[in-house]
Amino acid sequence: MIINSINLECMGYKDESSDKKRSGKKKCFPIDILWGVFFVIAALFLTGCVYNPTETSPQKISLNIGTDTIIGPMDTLLLRVEDPAQGGYRFFWEIDKQLISESGNDSIILFWPVSDSGKHTVVTGVLKQEHFIPETTTITVKISRPSLKIEAPGEVTVNDTAVFYTKTSDNDGRIVNYRWSVDKNGQFWHSTAADSFTMVWDNSAHGRHIVRAIVTDDDGLSSKTDSVVVNVKLKKPSVTLHAQDTVLFANDTLELRALSRDSNGVVTGFIWNVDGVISCSVSDSLRLSWKPAAAGVHVISVASVDDDSLLSVPDTVFVRIDPGYPVVTKIPDTLVSGSDSVKLSSAASDPNGSVKAYLWDIGADGVWDDTTKASGKTVSFAGNNSIYRVIWAALDNDSLISSDTVVITRNRAPQIICPDLQRIDTLEFLETEFPYRLDFTVRFFDPEDDSLDTEIMFRRLPDSTAYELQAADDSTYSIKVDSAGIYNWKISAVDIHGEKISVEGQITVLENKIPNIAPQIICPDLQGIDSLLLANREFPYRLDFSVRFIDPESEPLDTSITFWRLPDSTASELQTADGINYSILINAAGIYNWRIRAVDIHGDETSVEGQIVVIKEHTICFAGHSIVVGLAGDHTQGGFRSRVLSGLRDTLPAFEKLKARGPITTVEMNGSEDDSCLAVSGTKTPEMQVLLASGFPQLTADIWVLMMGTNAQFSTAEMRGVVKIMDLMYQRNPESKIYVLNSPPYPDNSTWQYYNQYYLPPFNTALQDTINDRSAKGYKVFLVDAYSVLTKDSLLDSTIFVDHVHPNQTGYDILGDKILQTMFSSTPAAVPFRKSEEQ
């Protein structure tokens, strides 16, 4: 709602600052004047004198403010028409399209409440000589809220008054009200015109609190809420005992004093705790005393209380109460002999008094002799008692007793313990057991641990020959009994007091004759062997074995060990390092006889003998593609493999054999045990390398037969792969023989002619060159010319092939014969040949 006022000059009021945009702060006018203004304006409208006058003149008027003016709510604004001609006599005022005033005055005073904040349009018009001249301006009422900042005290403690101040500002007026809230989340409960606020928290309210405030200005505008967090602290008092942990005697007095301070108040009292018994006092000191029965450690603590009823952390001391027993001087234990008597003298002192009497208990039987109460006592031995215990005590003026025990010992004779000799009266030995070492133990014991003078004697009757005694330690002895007879022995001991003891006895030694027993031969290693199967590369083979010769009478033996090979009885040289472990070198396969013999000094002889058959095993591995498998053959011979195996076996010497090796079996040998190879249909050299290098890294052989190339159309990469495979075979066994087959051509037709012409010749040539190179480097590698035996006029012999790759069984037999021919003619040959006498 807009609140308006007409020009006040007619009422005797003139604003001296009419040239200013804002003429004053919140001018207040009597309500009857305002009502009068409204009645005049209404009358003018009703008569129609000023309604919509006609604008006929271009002459301009101006106002004393600009076209855009900013004021605050409830600020007064003086508007005045500045007419250069000074000839106007009627003025019209319209605010926000509502006619407000028409008069002869050239000024008007305006103000707006907070609710009318925003832009307002004021139109002024002048009626001059029947001409109407208007002017428009915009007035913006802008709200300016007050600001607030709470200034909190630096430290707040319980029961103290905390004062909170505010720092405020209001750009267009003044602060008229302050509202405060404490821990109520904005629910203000205290309103005041003062700019400060006080608060007191009690002991139960220590901790974190939030203080909030809002201020309101004279425009009725409120600031944003400001808040501060205060931590109300408990300021406990502190207390310290002016004492250290200590030791007191019973009946002594201990005075304790506590020093306490409170940083925000005064100390009002003390709580003393003595062994759990609590007492409250306003006094800072305490006097204590304990009886002897209260000996031990006592705990005393004190805590102080301040005017805020806060309790300090207690301080504690420990007091150990010594009852003050008399201190006795120990009488050393005493050794006496026979019925001697001994006089005991005692001495004692009292740390907090005096010794009144001495008490004696002779025999430690609980009966005290307090008749003399003297510090000396005579004790005499009677009867056979060996130990007397005497308890004596000192009695002080507090009736406290301290005692000591004296042991009086009567000397006793030494003791000899020799169970071994005492239980022997007769010994029987074989004649071979002489000289016999007789072991026995003797322990000398003195009840009082006195040192002893000891003696052990052995003599043989009738000449009383003394025997030398050997001692292993202080209780174990031995003598050598070298013949049959009667032996006397005597053991004696004397202590330092002359007490003596001795034991003695006699031993009869008999000799028995036993018959001679033949020597024994123990040779489990040889007796457990009847044959040896050795790989070709294991020769020469060292055969290790052990032989032990035993004579029951431990007599010297004449021994011999003989090895010889049949049929020529060639002796093998025997090696030994210790006379128990032996070895011989086996250089060849064959039959070996052995004999072991032992003869004792009585001519009794023992011998063992046996025979070992040594077999040398050669191994062969067939590797390659489907031709090596034997595909399209008769399914019983594995292509050429059976023919090669049979041919080699027919030439082997006696006691030698040939075994096919390989992890793969095929269906081309009808389940024969010779069906072991490394051949896979369709394979190429990369797969074969993986099989050898990773799949079967332990596979090795004495003879290798390799055929590759066809499945890769004789490519250069395939040739490189063949070389790598040859190198792997050589690395597995550098002494092996490697037989590599070159490749026959494909059938002579347009499909295969290209490979026959451009790939096969370089492949076979490179294969021959590689074999020559590896031979020069020490490889035992040989070319098998499969090309020459499987072709006719350089063309594939179709009569021995079933397709463009695989021979029939006739072709396989031809190829097998070629492989055998190469193996027999190579240097060295694939296997040794049987000698003529073995044919």
C-alpha positions in Angstrom: 0.0 0.0 0.0 1.4 3.4 -0.9 1.3 6.1 1.8 1.3 9.7 0.3 1.4 13.2 1.5 0.8 16.5 -0.3 3.1 19.6 -0.2 3.5 20.7 3.4 4.4 24.3 2.6 0.8 25.3 3.1 1.0 23.9 6.6 4.1 25.9 7.6 6.6 23.1 6.7 9.4 23.7 4.1 12.1 21.2 3.4 15.5 22.9 3.1 17.1 20.0 1.2 14.7 20.0 -1.7 17.6 19.6 -4.2 18.4 16.2 -2.8 17.0 13.0 -4.0 16.1 11.8 -0.5 14.9 14.6 1.8 14.8 12.9 5.2 14.3 9.8 7.2 10.8 8.7 8.0 8.9 12.1 8.4 5.7 11.5 10.5 2.6 13.5 9.8 -0.7 14.0 11.8 -3.4 11.7 10.7 -6.0 14.6 10.5 -3.8 16.4 7.9 -3.6 13.3 5.7 -7.4 12.8 5.9 -7.9 16.4 4.8 -5.6 16.0 1.8 -7.6 12.9 0.7 -10.9 14.8 1.0 -9.6 17.7 -1.2 -8.4 15.4 -3.9 -11.7 13.5 -3.9 -13.6 16.8 -4.4 -11.5 17.8 -7.3 -12.2 14.5 -9.0 -15.9 14.8 -8.5 -16.1 18.4 -10.0 -14.1 17.2 -13.0 -11.8 20.1 -12.9 -8.6 18.2 -13.4 -9.5 15.0 -15.1 -7.8 14.3 -18.3 -6.8 17.9 -19.3 -5.9 18.2 -22.9 -2.2 18.5 -23.7 -1.9 21.3 -26.3 1.5 22.8 -25.8 4.9 21.2 -26.5 6.5 23.1 -23.6 8.4 20.8 -21.2 8.6 20.7 -17.4 11.2 19.0 -15.1 11.4 17.5 -11.6 14.0 18.0 -8.9 15.0 14.2 -9.2 16.2 12.1 -12.1 14.1 9.7 -14.0 15.3 6.7 -11.9 15.5 7.2 -8.2 16.2 4.5 -5.4 15.0 5.0 -1.8 14.5 2.7 1.2 11.2 1.7 2.7 9.6 4.4 4.9 12.1 7.0 3.6 10.4 10.4 2.7 10.9 11.8 -0.8 10.2 15.4 -1.7 9.2 15.9 -5.4 9.0 19.4 -6.8 8.2 20.7 -10.3 10.9 23.0 -11.7 9.1 25.1 -14.3 11.3 27.5 -16.1 8.4 29.8 -17.0 7.2 30.0 -13.4 3.7 30.5 -14.6 1.8 27.4 -13.7 -1.1 27.5 -11.3 -2.5 23.9 -11.2 -0.4 20.7 -10.5 -1.5 17.1 -10.9 0.2 14.0 -9.3 -0.4 10.4 -10.4 1.3 7.3 -8.8 1.1 3.9 -10.4 -1.8 5.2 -12.6 -3.8 6.5 -9.7 -4.5 10.2 -9.3 -3.3 11.2 -5.9 -3.4 15.0 -5.8 -4.4 18.2 -7.6 -3.5 21.6 -6.2 -1.7 24.8 -6.7 1.4 23.6 -4.9 4.4 22.5 -7.0 5.7 19.8 -4.6 4.6 16.6 -2.9 6.2 14.4 -0.2 6.1 10.5 -0.7 7.1 7.4 1.3 6.4 3.6 1.0 6.2 0.8 3.5 8.3 -2.4 3.3 5.4 -4.2 1.7 5.4 -1.8 -1.2 9.1 -2.4 -2.1 9.8 -2.4 -5.9 9.4 0.1 -8.8 6.7 2.8 -8.8 5.8 5.2 -11.7 5.1 8.9 -10.7 3.5 11.2 -13.4 3.4 15.0 -12.7 1.2 17.3 -14.8 0.9 21.2 -15.0 -2.2 22.9 -16.3 -1.0 26.3 -17.6 -3.2 28.6 -19.6 -5.4 25.8 -20.7 -2.3 23.8 -21.8 -1.4 20.5 -19.9 2.3 19.7 -19.6 3.3 16.2 -18.1 6.6 14.6 -16.8 7.2 11.0 -15.7 9.8 9.5 -13.3 10.5 6.0 -11.8 11.1 5.5 -8.1 12.5 2.1 -6.7 11.9 1.2 -3.1 14.8 -1.1 -2.2 14.9 -3.2 1.0 18.2 -3.1 3.0 18.3 -5.7 5.7 20.5 -5.3 8.8 23.7 -7.5 9.4 24.8 -9.4 12.5 28.0 -11.0 13.9 28.2 -12.7 17.3 31.3 -12.1 19.3 31.7 -15.0 21.8 34.0 -15.2 24.8 37.3 -17.0 24.3 36.7 -19.6 27.1 33.6 -20.6 28.9 33.6 -22.7 32.1 30.7 -24.1 34.1 29.0 -21.8 36.7 30.8 -18.7 35.1 28.9 -15.9 33.4 29.5 -15.9 29.7 28.8 -12.6 27.8 28.0 -12.6 24.1 28.3 -9.3 22.2 27.0 -8.5 18.7 28.6 -6.5 16.0 25.7 -5.1 13.8 25.1 -2.7 10.9 22.0 -1.2 9.2 22.6 0.9 6.1 19.3 2.8 6.3 18.4 2.9 9.9 19.1 1.4 13.3 18.7 -1.8 15.2 15.7 -1.9 17.5 15.5 -5.5 18.7 17.8 -8.5 19.5 16.6 -12.1 19.8 18.7 -14.9 21.3 18.5 -18.7 21.3 20.6 -21.3 23.1 20.5 -24.9 21.9 16.9 -24.6 20.7 17.5 -24.8 17.0 16.1 -21.3 16.2 13.3 -21.2 18.7 14.1 -17.8 20.2 13.2 -17.4 23.8 14.9 -14.1 24.7 14.3 -10.7 23.2 16.0 -7.5 24.2 17.0 -4.1 23.0 20.5 -4.6 24.4 23.3 -5.6 22.1 24.7 -8.3 24.6 23.5 -11.5 26.1 24.7 -13.4 29.2 24.5 -17.1 30.0 25.5 -19.4 32.9 25.8 -23.2 32.5 25.9 -25.5 35.5 28.1 -28.7 35.9 25.6 -30.9 34.1 25.7 -28.7 31.0 29.4 -28.9 30.2 30.2 -29.6 26.6 29.2 -28.2 23.2 26.5 -25.5 22.9 25.2 -23.4 20.0 24.2 -19.8 20.6 22.1 -18.1 17.8 21.0 -14.4 17.4 18.8 -12.3 15.0 18.4 -8.5 15.0 15.5 -6.4 13.7 15.9 -2.8 12.4 13.5 0.1 12.5 12.1 -0.9 9.2 10.9 -4.2 10.7 13.5 -6.1 8.7 15.4 -9.0 10.3 19.0 -10.1 9.7 20.1 -13.6 8.8 20.7 -15.8 11.8 24.3 -15.9 13.1 25.5 -18.7 15.4 28.6 -19.6 17.4 29.6 -22.8 19.1 31.0 -22.7 22.6 32.6 -25.5 24.5 31.7 -25.2 28.2 34.5 -26.7 30.1 34.7 -28.3 33.5 37.5 -26.6 35.3 38.3 -29.3 37.9 40.6 -28.5 40.7 44.0 -30.2 41.0 45.6 -31.8 44.1 49.1 -33.0 45.0 50.2 -34.9 48.0 53.4 -33.6 49.6 54.7 -37.1 50.2 56.5 -40.0 48.4 55.9 -43.7 48.7 57.6 -44.6 52.0 58.2 -47.3 54.6 57.2 -46.8 58.2 57.5 -48.9 61.3 54.4 -49.9 63.2 53.2 -47.3 65.7 55.0 -44.5 63.9 52.9 -41.5 62.9 52.6 -40.3 59.3 51.3 -36.8 58.5 50.1 -36.1 55.0 49.3 -32.7 53.5 47.5 -32.0 50.3 48.2 -29.0 48.1 45.1 -28.1 45.9 44.2 -25.2 43.6 41.2 -24.2 41.4 41.8 -22.0 38.4 38.3 -20.7 38.3 37.2 -20.7 41.9 38.1 -22.0 45.4 38.7 -25.4 46.9 36.0 -26.2 49.4 37.0 -29.6 50.8 39.0 -32.8 50.5 38.0 -36.5 50.2 40.6 -38.9 51.8 40.7 -42.6 51.0 42.7 -44.9 53.2 42.6 -48.5 52.1 39.1 -48.0 50.7 37.8 -46.2 53.7 36.6 -42.7 52.6 36.3 -39.6 54.7 35.4 -36.0 53.8 37.0 -33.1 55.4 37.7 -29.4 54.9 41.2 -30.0 56.2 44.1 -30.4 53.8 46.1 -32.7 56.2 45.7 -36.2 57.7 47.6 -38.0 60.5 47.8 -41.8 60.3 49.4 -44.6 62.5 49.3 -48.4 62.1 49.6 -51.3 64.6 52.0 -54.2 64.0 49.1 -56.3 62.9 48.6 -54.0 60.0 52.0 -54.7 58.4 52.0 -54.6 54.7 51.3 -52.0 52.0 48.6 -49.4 52.5 47.1 -47.1 49.8 46.2 -43.5 50.7 44.7 -41.1 48.1 43.1 -37.7 48.3 40.9 -35.7 45.9 39.8 -32.0 46.3 36.3 -30.5 45.7 35.8 -26.9 44.4 33.0 -24.4 44.6 31.5 -25.9 41.4 31.2 -29.3 43.2 33.8 -30.6 40.8 36.1 -33.4 42.0 39.9 -33.4 41.1 41.8 -36.4 39.9 43.1 -38.1 43.1 46.8 -38.3 44.0 48.0 -41.5 45.7 50.9 -42.6 47.8 51.8 -46.1 49.0 53.0 -46.8 52.5 54.5 -50.1 53.6 54.3 -50.8 57.3 57.3 -52.7 58.7 56.2 -54.3 62.0 59.8 -53.8 63.4 60.7 -57.4 64.1 64.0 -57.9 65.9 67.0 -58.7 63.6 68.8 -61.8 64.6 72.4 -62.6 63.6 72.5 -66.1 62.1 74.5 -68.8 64.0 76.4 -71.0 61.5 75.6 -74.7 61.4 78.1 -76.8 63.5 79.7 -80.2 63.1 80.6 -82.2 66.2 81.9 -85.7 66.9 80.7 -88.3 69.4 79.2 -86.9 72.6 80.9 -83.6 72.4 79.0 -80.5 73.4 78.8 -77.2 71.8 78.0 -73.7 73.1 75.9 -71.5 71.0 76.0 -67.7 71.3 73.3 -65.5 69.9 73.0 -61.8 69.0 70.1 -59.7 67.9 69.0 -56.0 67.5 65.7 -54.2 67.3 65.3 -51.4 64.6 62.6 -49.5 66.6 63.1 -50.6 70.2 65.2 -53.1 72.2 65.6 -56.8 72.7 64.1 -58.0 76.0 64.9 -61.7 76.1 66.2 -64.8 74.1 64.3 -68.1 73.9 65.7 -71.6 73.0 64.0 -74.7 71.5 66.5 -77.6 71.8 65.5 -80.3 69.3 63.0 -78.1 67.5 60.2 -79.9 69.2 58.1 -76.8 70.0 59.1 -76.6 73.7 60.7 -73.2 74.5 63.2 -72.8 77.4 62.7 -69.2 78.6 64.1 -69.7 82.1 67.5 -68.2 81.5 66.6 -65.7 78.7 70.4 -65.5 78.2 72.1 -65.0 74.8 74.1 -68.3 75.2 73.2 -71.9 75.4 75.2 -75.2 75.7 74.0 -78.2 73.6 75.3 -81.8 74.2 74.8 -84.9 72.0 73.3 -88.0 73.6 72.5 -91.4 72.1 72.8 -92.1 68.4 71.2 -88.9 67.2 73.3 -87.6 64.2 71.5 -84.2 63.7 70.2 -81.7 66.2 68.1 -78.7 65.2 68.1 -75.8 67.6 65.6 -72.9 67.2 66.4 -69.7 69.1 64.4 -66.4 69.1 64.8 -62.8 70.1 61.8 -61.0 71.9 61.6 -57.1 71.6 59.7 -54.5 73.6 56.8 -54.7 71.2 56.4 -58.4 71.9 57.6 -59.2 68.4 59.7 -62.4 67.9 62.3 -63.2 65.2 63.9 -66.7 65.2 66.8 -68.6 63.6 67.6 -72.3 63.2 71.0 -74.0 63.9 71.8 -77.5 62.6 74.3 -79.4 64.7 75.6 -82.4 62.8 77.4 -85.4 64.2 80.2 -86.8 61.9 79.4 -90.2 60.2 81.7 -92.7 58.5 82.0 -92.7 54.7 80.0 -95.2 52.5 81.1 -97.3 49.5 78.7 -98.5 46.8 80.0 -101.1 44.4 77.1 -103.3 43.3 78.9 -104.7 40.2 81.7 -106.3 42.1 79.6 -107.3 45.1 77.3 -109.5 43.0 80.1 -111.3 41.0 81.7 -114.4 42.4 82.4 -116.4 39.2 83.1 -115.4 35.5 83.3 -117.7 32.5 84.9 -116.7 29.2 85.8 -118.3 25.9 89.5 -118.5 25.2 89.0 -116.0 22.4 87.6 -113.4 24.8 90.9 -113.0 26.7 92.1 -110.5 27.7 88.7 -109.5 29.0 87.9 -106.0 30.2 85.9 -106.1 33.4 83.9 -102.9 33.9 82.5 -101.9 37.2 81.3 -98.8 39.1 82.3 -97.6 42.6 80.7 -94.6 44.3 82.3 -93.1 47.4 79.9 -91.1 49.6 80.5 -89.1 52.7 77.3 -88.0 54.6 78.9 -84.7 55.5 80.5 -84.2 52.1 84.0 -84.4 53.5 86.8 -85.2 51.2 87.9 -88.8 51.1 91.1 -90.7 50.7 90.1 -93.8 48.6 91.9 -97.0 47.3 90.9 -99.8 44.9 93.1 -103.0 44.6 92.9 -106.1 42.4 95.4 -109.0 42.9 95.6 -112.5 41.3 96.4 -115.5 43.4 98.7 -117.2 44.2 101.4 -114.6 43.4 99.3 -111.5 44.4 100.1 -109.8 41.1 98.6 -106.4 41.1 96.5 -105.3 38.1 96.5 -101.8 36.7 93.2 -100.0 37.1 91.7 -97.8 34.4 89.3 -95.0 35.2 86.8 -93.6 32.7 85.4 -91.1 35.1 85.1 -90.6 38.9 82.8 -93.6 39.3 83.5 -96.0 36.3 86.6 -98.3 36.3 87.9 -101.3 34.5 90.7 -103.9 34.6 92.0 -106.4 32.0 91.6 -110.1 33.0 94.2 -111.8 30.8 93.7 -115.4 32.0 91.7 -117.8 34.2 92.3 -117.8 38.0 91.2 -116.3 41.4 91.2 -112.5 41.8 90.9 -110.7 45.1 89.7 -107.1 45.3 89.4 -104.5 48.1 88.0 -101.0 48.2 88.6 -98.6 51.1 87.8 -94.9 52.1 88.9 -92.7 54.9 87.4 -89.2 55.7 89.3 -86.2 57.1 88.2 -87.1 60.6 89.8 -90.5 60.3 86.6 -92.5 60.0 87.4 -95.5 57.7 85.4 -98.1 55.8 86.3 -100.9 53.4 84.6 -103.7 51.3 86.3 -106.7 49.6 85.6 -109.9 47.7 86.9 -112.6 45.4 86.1 -113.5 41.8 86.9 -116.9 40.1 87.5 -116.6 36.4 87.0 -119.8 34.3 88.0 -120.4 30.6 85.8 -122.4 28.2 86.8 -124.0 24.8 84.5 -123.6 21.7 84.6 -125.2 18.2 85.8 -123.2 15.2 83.1 -121.6 13.0 83.7 -121.0 9.3 83.8 -117.5 7.9 80.7 -115.7 6.7 80.3 -113.8 3.4 77.5 -111.1 3.1 77.0 -109.8 -0.5 73.3 -108.9 -0.9 73.9 -106.7 -4.0 75.4 -109.4 -6.2 73.1 -112.2 -4.9 70.1 -110.1 -5.8 71.1 -109.7 -9.5 70.7 -112.3 -12.3 70.5 -109.9 -15.3 71.1 -106.3 -16.3 69.4 -104.5 -19.2 71.5 -101.5 -20.1 71.0 -98.8 -22.7 73.6 -98.5 -25.4 74.9 -95.2 -24.1 75.3 -96.6 -20.5 78.4 -98.6 -21.6 80.9 -98.9 -20.1 78.7 -99.5 -17.0 80.1 -99.4 -13.4 78.5 -102.1 -11.3 78.8 -101.2 -7.6 78.3 -103.8 -4.8 79.4 -104.4 -1.2 81.0 -107.5 0.4 81.5 -108.0 4.1 83.7 -110.9 5.4 83.0 -111.9 9.0 84.9 -114.5 11.1 83.0 -115.5 14.3 86.3 -115.8 16.2 87.6 -112.5 14.7 90.5 -114.4 13.2 92.3 -113.0 10.1 90.9 -114.3 6.8 92.3 -114.9 3.3 89.7 -113.5 0.8 89.3 -113.2 -2.9 86.7 -111.7 -5.3 86.7 -112.8 -9.0 84.7 -111.6 -12.0 85.1 -113.0 -15.6 83.2 -112.9 -18.9 82.2 -115.9 -20.9 83.2 -117.6 -23.1 86.8 -116.4 -23.0 86.9 -116.1 -19.2 88.3 -112.5 -19.5 88.8 -111.3 -16.0 87.4 -107.9 -15.0 89.5 -105.5 -12.9 88.1 -105.0 -9.3 88.1 -101.5 -7.7 87.7 -100.8 -3.9 88.1 -97.9 -1.6 87.5 -99.3 1.8 87.6 -103.2 1.5 83.8 -103.3 1.7 82.5 -101.4 -1.3 83.7 -102.6 -4.7 83.0 -101.9 -8.4 83.8 -103.4 -11.8 83.5 -101.9 -15.3 81.2 -103.8 -17.7 82.3 -102.9 -21.2 80.1 -105.2 -23.3 77.0 -107.3 -23.2 77.4 -111.0 -22.3 77.5 -113.5 -19.4 79.6 -112.6 -16.4 80.5 -115.2 -13.7 81.5 -114.2 -10.2 82.9 -116.0 -7.2 83.7 -114.7 -3.6 85.9 -116.8 -1.3 87.1 -116.6 2.4 89.5 -119.0 4.3 90.3 -118.6 8.0 93.6 -119.6 9.8 92.2 -123.1 10.5 91.6 -123.8 6.8 87.8 -123.5 7.0 86.6 -122.0 3.7 83.4 -120.3 2.6 82.5 -119.2 -0.9 79.5 -117.8 -2.9 79.2 -117.5 -6.6 76.7 -116.5 -9.3 76.1 -115.4 -12.9 74.8 -112.1 -14.4 73.5 -111.8 -17.9 74.2 -108.3 -19.3 71.9 -107.2 -22.2 72.6 -104.1 -24.3 69.5 -102.3 -25.6 69.6 -100.1 -28.7 66.7 -97.8 -29.3 65.2 -96.4 -32.5 62.6 -93.6 -33.0 60.7 -93.2 -36.3 59.5 -89.6 -36.7 57.6 -87.9 -39.4 54.3 -87.7 -41.4 51.9 -90.3 -42.6 54.5 -92.2 -44.7 56.3 -92.9 -41.5 53.0 -94.0 -39.9 52.6 -96.5 -42.8 49.3 -95.2 -44.1 47.9 -97.2 -47.0 50.2 -100.2 -46.2 49.0 -103.6 -45.2 48.1 -102.4 -41.6 50.4 -104.9 -40.0 53.9 -103.7 -40.7 53.5 -100.0 -40.1 54.7 -99.2 -43.6 58.5 -99.7 -43.6 59.0 -99.7 -39.8 58.6 -103.5 -39.2 61.0 -104.2 -42.1 63.6 -101.9 -40.7 63.3 -103.3 -37.2 63.5 -106.9 -38.4 66.5 -106.1 -40.6 68.4 -104.5 -37.8 67.6 -107.2 -35.3 68.8 -109.9 -37.6 72.3 -108.4 -37.6 72.6 -107.6 -33.9 75.3 -109.6 -31.9 74.2 -111.9 -29.1 72.9 -110.3 -25.9 71.9 -107.2 -27.8 68.4 -106.1 -28.6 66.6 -103.3 -30.4 63.5 -101.4 -29.1 61.3 -99.0 -30.9 60.7 -95.8 -28.8 58.1 -93.1 -29.1 55.0 -91.8 -27.3 52.6 -92.5 -30.2 50.9 -95.7 -31.3 49.1 -96.2 -34.6 46.7 -98.6 -36.2 49.1 -99.7 -38.8 50.9 -102.5 -36.9 48.0 -104.5 -35.6 48.8 -103.9 -31.9 52.4 -104.9 -32.1 54.7 -104.0 -29.2 56.9 -102.4 -31.8 54.2 -99.8 -32.6 55.9 -96.9 -30.8 56.9 -93.8 -32.8 56.7 -90.1 -33.2 54.7 -90.1 -36.4 51.5 -88.2 -37.1 49.5 -88.1 -40.3 49.4 -84.6 -41.9 52.1 -83.2 -39.6 54.5 -80.4 -40.6 57.8 -79.4 -38.9 56.3 -76.8 -36.6 54.1 -79.4 -34.9 56.9 -81.9 -34.8 59.2 -79.3 -33.1 56.5 -78.7 -30.5 56.1 -82.4 -29.9 59.9 -82.9 -29.4 60.7 -79.7 -27.5 57.6 -79.3 -25.2 55.5 -82.4 -25.5 58.1 -85.0 -24.9 61.3 -83.3 -23.7 62.8 -86.5 -22.3 62.4 -88.6 -25.6 65.8 -89.8 -26.9 67.1 -92.7 -29.0 70.3 -94.3 -30.4 68.8 -94.2 -33.9 66.5 -91.6 -35.5 64.6 -92.0 -38.7 63.1 -88.7 -40.0 60.9 -88.0 -43.0 59.2 -84.5 -43.5 58.3 -82.1 -46.3 55.4 -83.5 -48.3 52.6 -81.9 -46.2 54.2 -78.4 -46.6 54.8 -78.9 -50.4 58.6 -78.9 -49.8 58.6 -75.2 -48.7 61.7 -73.4 -47.6 60.2 -73.0 -44.1 59.6 -76.7 -43.9 63.3 -77.2 -44.8 64.4 -74.9 -41.9 62.1 -76.9 -39.6 63.8 -80.2 -40.7 67.1 -78.7 -39.7 65.8 -77.7 -36.3 64.4 -81.1 -35.7 67.8 -82.7 -36.6 69.5 -80.4 -34.2 67.1 -81.3 -31.4 67.7 -85.0 -32.0 71.5 -84.5 -31.9 71.2 -82.4 -28.6 69.2 -85.3 -27.0 72.0 -87.8 -27.8 75.1 -86.6 -29.5 76.1 -90.2 -30.2 72.9 -91.1 -32.0 72.7 -91.9 -35.7 70.2 -89.8 -37.6 68.8 -91.1 -41.0 66.9 -88.4 -42.9 64.7 -89.4 -45.9 64.4 -87.1 -48.9 61.0 -86.8 -50.6 59.7 -88.4 -53.8 57.7 -86.3 -56.3 54.0 -85.9 -56.6 52.2 -87.6 -59.6 53.1 -86.0 -63.0 50.0 -84.0 -63.7 49.0 -80.4 -63.9 47.9 -80.3 -60.2 51.3 -81.2 -58.8 53.8 -80.4 -61.6 54.4 -76.9 -60.2 55.7 -78.3 -56.9 57.7 -81.0 -58.5 59.5 -78.5 -60.7 60.0 -75.6 -58.5 60.0 -76.8 -54.8 61.0 -80.4 -54.6 64.5 -80.2 -56.3 65.6 -77.3 -54.0 64.2 -79.0 -51.0 66.1 -82.3 -51.6 69.2 -80.4 -52.5 69.1 -78.3 -49.4 68.5 -81.4 -47.3 71.6 -83.0 -48.8 73.6 -79.8 -48.2 72.4 -79.6 -44.6 73.4 -83.2 -43.9 76.9 -82.6 -45.3 77.2 -79.5 -43.1 76.1 -81.3 -40.0 78.3 -84.2 -40.7 81.3 -81.9 -40.9 80.3 -80.6 -37.4 80.4 -84.1 -35.9 76.8 -85.2 -36.4 76.3 -88.8 -37.3 73.6 -87.9 -39.9 73.0 -89.7 -43.2 70.7 -89.2 -46.2 68.3 -92.0 -47.3 67.6 -91.4 -51.0 63.9 -92.3 -51.0 63.5 -90.3 -54.2 65.6 -92.7 -56.3 63.9 -95.9 -55.2 60.3 -94.5 -55.4 60.6 -93.0 -58.9 61.1 -94.3 -62.5 62.7 -92.0 -65.0 62.4 -89.1 -62.4 58.6 -89.7 -62.2 56.6 -91.1 -59.4 56.3 -94.9 -59.9 52.6 -95.2 -59.9 52.8 -99.0 -59.6 54.0 -98.8 -56.0 51.7 -95.9 -54.9 48.1 -95.9 -54.0 47.7 -92.1 -54.2 49.8 -89.0 -54.8 51.7 -89.4 -51.5 51.4 -92.9 -50.0 53.1 -96.1 -51.3 51.5 -99.4 -51.2 53.1 -102.2 -49.1 55.4 -103.1 -52.0 56.6 -99.5 -52.1 57.0 -99.5 -48.3 59.1 -102.7 -48.5 61.3 -101.1 -51.2 61.7 -98.0 -49.0 62.5 -100.2 -45.9 65.2 -102.0 -47.8 66.7 -98.6 -48.9 66.8 -97.5 -45.2 68.5 -100.7 -44.1 71.0 -100.4 -46.9 71.9 -96.9 -45.8 72.1 -98.0 -42.1 74.4 -100.9 -42.9 76.7 -98.8 -45.1 76.9 -95.7 -43.0 80.0 -95.1 -40.9 79.4 -95.9 -38.2 76.6 -98.4 -38.9 73.3 -98.0 -37.2 74.0 -101.1 -35.0 77.0 -103.4 -34.6 77.0 -106.5 -36.8 77.0 -110.0 -35.5 80.3 -111.7 -35.7 80.7 -114.6 -38.2 80.9 -117.2 -35.4 77.5 -115.9 -34.2 75.7 -116.1 -37.5 
